[in-house]
Amino acid sequence: MSIAITGATGQLGSRVIQHLLNKHVAADDIIAVVRDKEKASSLVDIGVEVRHGDYDHPDTLENVFAGVDKLFFVSSPYNDDTRRIVQHANVVKAARDAGVKHIVYTSYAFAEESTIALAHVHLATEQAIRTTAIPFTFLRNSLYTEIFVNPALGASVENGAVVTNTGKGRLNTVTRNDLALAAATVLVEDGHENKTYTLVAHKTWSFDTLAQILSDIAGKTIVHKAVSLEEEIEILKKAGLPEHLVFMFSGIYQAISEGEISRTSEDLQKLIGTPTPLEETVKRSLLSEE
Ligand code: NAP
């Protein structure tokens, strides 16, 4: 059984490979598809086959999936959504032409109802995969907890406040590692063909919850200061974030305030058991372990 992983040098793809190995998949049954082979030398060292494939260059994808049974297709991180659809179509066509038997794709949770622009990329990609008639599994991933819980929170601890325009909005985020474990589970088990899983938390949290956890860990009061969208945009600009990130973050925060990221599902728990508690992720990120 040959399993190919795209985005294998990335944070999600590399964790999926680790979980496959933990689940006793032989290293020589894993094919890492990367755009920069030099970054993948540690995979070569452990016996994983590394192939070059770039979503932007269909010629590099022509033979990259030869002999692959299952493909774990990591969505592109590129920030031009229209171009991302083209990149993804290149991958899907190559998988079809190579006769891949099962595509597991990293989609986006509750994509149909989402107001976040990137949801369209994921829906378009799901439809492209359906046109191939290859059995699929769509892993509709939540936003990563690490987008919000990362070492930058150290500054909030120092300042005594987490500032967002999320209001009382709640989040259904999951850590990359839990999503990677769910993906590896789907890749090694039978019976996940033609299924769509909504991989969000079964319990939500808010920035008020996060401020309380930070207060408990730091031993001092840290509040969640709720600001307006306009104020948040100014704060992010002043912090020196590039313009696309200012609009991405303030837009995601706005979606949170409107309750868009608060729906729950049991799908993740069924695949991996209880996901990592928020407290643990916060502690690790403050210690910079993640
Ligand atoms: P990541 O660490 O940025 O990894 C992205 C991977 O895609 C890297 O291996 C990168 O290769 C590869 N890649 C980039 N452009 C490529 C191209 N043209 N052709 C082939 N490979 C290419 O992202 P991640 O954390 O693993 O997340 C996986 C994906 O989830 C992202 O790509 C993005 O679509 C999506 N995402 C989801 C969330 C969420 O909250 N759910 C947040 C951010 C992103 P290099 O190592 O060579 O750069």
Residues whose N, C-alpha, C, O or C-beta is under 5 A from the ligand:
A	BS01	NAP	G7 A8 T9 G10 Q11 L12 G13 R35 D36 G53 D54 Y55 D56 V74 S75 S76 P77 N141 S142 L143 Y144
